[in-house]
Amino acid sequence: MPDADGHPNREEINLPAVLHALADPMRYRVVATLVREPDGTERTCSSFGLPVSKSTRTHHFRVLREAGLIRQVDRGNSRMTRLRRADLEARFPGLLDLLASNAPAEPAAS
């Protein structure tokens, strides 16, 4: 059963939900960005630079969280996001390596 914030436990992370979450280019971009970061890196939702409204961004992060790809923690007035690297590697060995090798290029800074 997911925790109060909607994070499934490791055993509840399932491949169809993960693949569904990754099927969207915006969500794939978030995970691909986190895969390239050192383990344990936390970022705010707005730091990913997604070209969508705040409500749409919230929806994308909810899908990622409920699929078990990310963990979000409230830190004051920010919500920090990190990749659930150990859980994903335990459930689907090699998936993160595959995502890293197929990650889209970072968008150029303006």
C-alpha positions as protocol buffer text, in pm:
chain_id: "A"
residue {
  index: 1
  type: MET
  ca { x: 0 y: 0 z: 0 }
}
residue {
  index: 2
  type: PRO
  ca { x: 140 y: 341 z: -94 }
}
residue {
  index: 3
  type: ASP
  ca { x: 244 y: 574 z: 188 }
}
residue {
  index: 4
  type: ALA
  ca { x: 50 y: 890 z: 279 }
}
residue {
  index: 5
  type: ASP
  ca { x: 227 y: 1083 z: 0 }
}
residue {
  index: 6
  type: GLY
  ca { x: 145 y: 825 z: -268 }
}
residue {
  index: 7
  type: HIS
  ca { x: 484 y: 653 z: -288 }
}
residue {
  index: 8
  type: PRO
  ca { x: 443 y: 278 z: -347 }
}
residue {
  index: 9
  type: ASN
  ca { x: 676 y: 51 z: -153 }
}
residue {
  index: 10
  type: ARG
  ca { x: 945 y: -128 z: -351 }
}
residue {
  index: 11
  type: GLU
  ca { x: 742 y: -446 z: -402 }
}
residue {
  index: 12
  type: GLU
  ca { x: 447 y: -248 z: -540 }
}
residue {
  index: 13
  type: ILE
  ca { x: 646 y: -81 z: -819 }
}
residue {
  index: 14
  type: ASN
  ca { x: 530 y: -255 z: -1136 }
}
residue {
  index: 15
  type: LEU
  ca { x: 661 y: -243 z: -1490 }
}
residue {
  index: 16
  type: PRO
  ca { x: 336 y: -139 z: -1664 }
}
residue {
  index: 17
  type: ALA
  ca { x: 305 y: 168 z: -1438 }
}
residue {
  index: 18
  type: VAL
  ca { x: 672 y: 256 z: -1487 }
}
residue {
  index: 19
  type: LEU
  ca { x: 646 y: 223 z: -1865 }
}
residue {
  index: 20
  type: HIS
  ca { x: 325 y: 426 z: -1870 }
}
residue {
  index: 21
  type: ALA
  ca { x: 494 y: 705 z: -1673 }
}
residue {
  index: 22
  type: LEU
  ca { x: 798 y: 701 z: -1902 }
}
residue {
  index: 23
  type: ALA
  ca { x: 585 y: 705 z: -2219 }
}
residue {
  index: 24
  type: ASP
  ca { x: 527 y: 1078 z: -2183 }
}
residue {
  index: 25
  type: PRO
  ca { x: 821 y: 1287 z: -2315 }
}
residue {
  index: 26
  type: MET
  ca { x: 805 y: 1536 z: -2026 }
}
residue {
  index: 27
  type: ARG
  ca { x: 814 y: 1264 z: -1761 }
}
residue {
  index: 28
  type: TYR
  ca { x: 1086 y: 1078 z: -1949 }
}
residue {
  index: 29
  type: ARG
  ca { x: 1289 y: 1400 z: -1952 }
}
residue {
  index: 30
  type: VAL
  ca { x: 1258 y: 1434 z: -1572 }
}
residue {
  index: 31
  type: VAL
  ca { x: 1375 y: 1077 z: -1510 }
}
residue {
  index: 32
  type: ALA
  ca { x: 1652 y: 1099 z: -1771 }
}
residue {
  index: 33
  type: THR
  ca { x: 1777 y: 1417 z: -1604 }
}
residue {
  index: 34
  type: LEU
  ca { x: 1778 y: 1252 z: -1261 }
}
residue {
  index: 35
  type: VAL
  ca { x: 1956 y: 942 z: -1396 }
}
residue {
  index: 36
  type: ARG
  ca { x: 2248 y: 1164 z: -1501 }
}
residue {
  index: 37
  type: GLU
  ca { x: 2271 y: 1322 z: -1154 }
}
residue {
  index: 38
  type: PRO
  ca { x: 2470 y: 1169 z: -866 }
}
residue {
  index: 39
  type: ASP
  ca { x: 2273 y: 927 z: -646 }
}
residue {
  index: 40
  type: GLY
  ca { x: 2067 y: 1111 z: -386 }
}
residue {
  index: 41
  type: THR
  ca { x: 2045 y: 1438 z: -579 }
}
residue {
  index: 42
  type: GLU
  ca { x: 1730 y: 1632 z: -494 }
}
residue {
  index: 43
  type: ARG
  ca { x: 1580 y: 1895 z: -723 }
}
residue {
  index: 44
  type: THR
  ca { x: 1276 y: 2118 z: -712 }
}
residue {
  index: 45
  type: CYS
  ca { x: 1002 y: 2047 z: -965 }
}
residue {
  index: 46
  type: SER
  ca { x: 1054 y: 2385 z: -1131 }
}
residue {
  index: 47
  type: SER
  ca { x: 1429 y: 2319 z: -1180 }
}
residue {
  index: 48
  type: PHE
  ca { x: 1356 y: 2080 z: -1467 }
}
residue {
  index: 49
  type: GLY
  ca { x: 1236 y: 2366 z: -1687 }
}
residue {
  index: 50
  type: LEU
  ca { x: 933 y: 2184 z: -1823 }
}
residue {
  index: 51
  type: PRO
  ca { x: 744 y: 2410 z: -2066 }
}
residue {
  index: 52
  type: VAL
  ca { x: 404 y: 2345 z: -1908 }
}
residue {
  index: 53
  type: SER
  ca { x: 174 y: 2511 z: -1656 }
}
residue {
  index: 54
  type: LYS
  ca { x: 220 y: 2451 z: -1285 }
}
residue {
  index: 55
  type: SER
  ca { x: -91 y: 2229 z: -1271 }
}
residue {
  index: 56
  type: THR
  ca { x: 34 y: 2015 z: -1561 }
}
residue {
  index: 57
  type: ARG
  ca { x: 377 y: 1990 z: -1398 }
}
residue {
  index: 58
  type: THR
  ca { x: 209 y: 1878 z: -1075 }
}
residue {
  index: 59
  type: HIS
  ca { x: 22 y: 1608 z: -1270 }
}
residue {
  index: 60
  type: HIS
  ca { x: 343 y: 1479 z: -1432 }
}
residue {
  index: 61
  type: PHE
  ca { x: 522 y: 1455 z: -1097 }
}
residue {
  index: 62
  type: ARG
  ca { x: 222 y: 1278 z: -941 }
}
residue {
  index: 63
  type: VAL
  ca { x: 231 y: 1014 z: -1217 }
}
residue {
  index: 64
  type: LEU
  ca { x: 606 y: 965 z: -1165 }
}
residue {
  index: 65
  type: ARG
  ca { x: 562 y: 943 z: -787 }
}
residue {
  index: 66
  type: GLU
  ca { x: 272 y: 697 z: -801 }
}
residue {
  index: 67
  type: ALA
  ca { x: 463 y: 478 z: -1050 }
}
residue {
  index: 68
  type: GLY
  ca { x: 751 y: 460 z: -801 }
}
residue {
  index: 69
  type: LEU
  ca { x: 1009 y: 636 z: -1016 }
}
residue {
  index: 70
  type: ILE
  ca { x: 1062 y: 932 z: -785 }
}
residue {
  index: 71
  type: ARG
  ca { x: 1030 y: 1020 z: -419 }
}
residue {
  index: 72
  type: GLN
  ca { x: 914 y: 1367 z: -323 }
}
residue {
  index: 73
  type: VAL
  ca { x: 969 y: 1533 z: 13 }
}
residue {
  index: 74
  type: ASP
  ca { x: 839 y: 1870 z: 131 }
}
residue {
  index: 75
  type: ARG
  ca { x: 1118 y: 2103 z: 241 }
}
residue {
  index: 76
  type: GLY
  ca { x: 960 y: 2424 z: 365 }
}
residue {
  index: 77
  type: ASN
  ca { x: 779 y: 2580 z: 71 }
}
residue {
  index: 78
  type: SER
  ca { x: 946 y: 2353 z: -185 }
}
residue {
  index: 79
  type: ARG
  ca { x: 889 y: 1996 z: -287 }
}
residue {
  index: 80
  type: MET
  ca { x: 1215 y: 1817 z: -357 }
}
residue {
  index: 81
  type: THR
  ca { x: 1232 y: 1529 z: -603 }
}
residue {
  index: 82
  type: ARG
  ca { x: 1485 y: 1247 z: -620 }
}
residue {
  index: 83
  type: LEU
  ca { x: 1512 y: 930 z: -825 }
}
residue {
  index: 84
  type: ARG
  ca { x: 1435 y: 604 z: -643 }
}
residue {
  index: 85
  type: ARG
  ca { x: 1754 y: 456 z: -786 }
}
residue {
  index: 86
  type: ALA
  ca { x: 1803 y: 166 z: -541 }
}
residue {
  index: 87
  type: ASP
  ca { x: 1437 y: 59 z: -558 }
}
residue {
  index: 88
  type: LEU
  ca { x: 1430 y: 72 z: -938 }
}
residue {
  index: 89
  type: GLU
  ca { x: 1758 y: -113 z: -973 }
}
residue {
  index: 90
  type: ALA
  ca { x: 1632 y: -384 z: -735 }
}
residue {
  index: 91
  type: ARG
  ca { x: 1299 y: -423 z: -918 }
}
residue {
  index: 92
  type: PHE
  ca { x: 1422 y: -380 z: -1277 }
}
residue {
  index: 93
  type: PRO
  ca { x: 1799 y: -437 z: -1303 }
}
residue {
  index: 94
  type: GLY
  ca { x: 1947 y: -249 z: -1597 }
}
residue {
  index: 95
  type: LEU
  ca { x: 1648 y: -19 z: -1656 }
}
residue {
  index: 96
  type: LEU
  ca { x: 1831 y: 291 z: -1535 }
}
residue {
  index: 97
  type: ASP
  ca { x: 2136 y: 207 z: -1747 }
}
residue {
  index: 98
  type: LEU
  ca { x: 1904 y: 178 z: -2047 }
}
residue {
  index: 99
  type: LEU
  ca { x: 1745 y: 513 z: -1968 }
}
residue {
  index: 100
  type: ALA
  ca { x: 2087 y: 675 z: -1922 }
}
residue {
  index: 101
  type: SER
  ca { x: 2211 y: 546 z: -2257 }
}
residue {
  index: 102
  type: ASN
  ca { x: 1896 y: 670 z: -2434 }
}
residue {
  index: 103
  type: ALA
  ca { x: 1851 y: 997 z: -2245 }
}
residue {
  index: 104
  type: PRO
  ca { x: 1763 y: 1299 z: -2457 }
}
residue {
  index: 105
  type: ALA
  ca { x: 2014 y: 1581 z: -2461 }
}
residue {
  index: 106
  type: GLU
  ca { x: 1972 y: 1852 z: -2199 }
}
residue {
  index: 107
  type: PRO
  ca { x: 1796 y: 2155 z: -2343 }
}
residue {
  index: 108
  type: ALA
  ca { x: 2029 y: 2447 z: -2409 }
}
residue {
  index: 109
  type: ALA
  ca { x: 2026 y: 2719 z: -2144 }
}
residue {
  index: 110
  type: SER
  ca { x: 1874 y: 3045 z: -2260 }
}
